Amino acid sequence: MEKFEHGGNIYREDVPAGDWLDFSANINPAGLAPSVRAALLAAVDDVINYPDPEARELKAALAERYNVPAEQLVLGNGAAELFYLFLQTVRPRRVLLPVPSFSEYERAALAARCKVSCFALSAENDFRIDWEEMLAALPVTDCIILGNPNNPTGTLVTRNELVRLLEAIKDGTQWLVVDESFLDFLLFDSRYTVRDLVAEYPRLFVVQSLTKFYALPGLRLGFGVAQEELAKRLNAGKDVWNVNLLAQKAGVAALADTEYQQQSRQQLIEEMQRLYKRIDGLRGIKAFQPSVNFMLLDVSGTGLSSSGFTARLRARGILVRDCANYTGIEDDCYVRIAIRRPEENDRLLAVLEEF
């Protein structure tokens, strides 16, 4: 596999009869909200105009939804763009990555000519961070990037744990970047988020995607929260029209649709637990407890490699994420699946039980 290959690439191969059933992309199974679809259709004729370079309407909606000042917001063409923007602007020399993790952290760091070091997470410890070891690594790093929850492991880091890390770097020169792109899937995120702490800890940058929870990956939309001076630097360093008009309109509509938000969370939690119990009971597969809309599987007990496992599913029209190219779990035995609608999950279960 290519080192920075992602899931969700439905264009690479011939489409099977009936289309792909894509478990490789971890997107809200509820799909596009009707309110967002309506907003997009209503705005189609407006694409003859440039988007608002200040994205005032969207920033106001984000400020209200996430209870952060608009002056602290930086908008991105997807969350991934914001990692590149931050690293190209701040230019830390040494970046530490708990791995396995989202590969764009490493790719963005390499693009900014950073030296990347890896902090290995172990399956035996359910891929949780050893905080004593993490704190001991601070003197030899300039920036730590971590996902909360982490992709692909689903591991959550508590707010208290992050505050401990922030206190440790408060008087130093290190930066902490926290990717909260999947926190919207939780019923309550107050135990985990640190987006409200950027004023208190100016060397903190929090990134969040809107494409995951609101099922907008084709539009690309994300935002960052930073101390006001850093937000100004980041906004000055990006393309002025990096968030297009349709993405801005979709974001405003999505953030206003509280019914979609509540139903998505409740339905996901119920289906996530059902799927976890069914898969973890299959011979040869170890499922790691999911926290949001994806689940990591160790398939070594099946006698198949991750590539062999994904190939057998692909032959049945089902795509899953082969994790062999994730730094930190290159032993070719892990795959990640998304949590989809019950009838789609039942189709996956039927094939897995048959195998």
Protein Blocks (a to p, Z undefined) as FASTA:
>chain_A
ZZkbcehiaklpccdehiaadfkbccdfklpafklmmmmmmmmmmmmpccdfklmmmmmm
mmmmnopafklpccdehjklmmmmmmmmnopabdcddddddfklmmmmmmnopacddddd
dfkloopacfklmmmmmmmccbdcddddddfklpacdfklmmmmmmmmmmmmbdcdddfk
lmmmpmblklmpcklmmmmmmmbccdddfklmnopmknopadddddfklmmmmmmmpcfk
lpcfklmmmmmmmmmmmmlmmmmmmmmmmmmmmmmmmmmmpghiacdddfblcdcddfkl
nopafklmmmmmmmnopacddfklgghianopaccdddddfklmmmmmmmmmmZZ
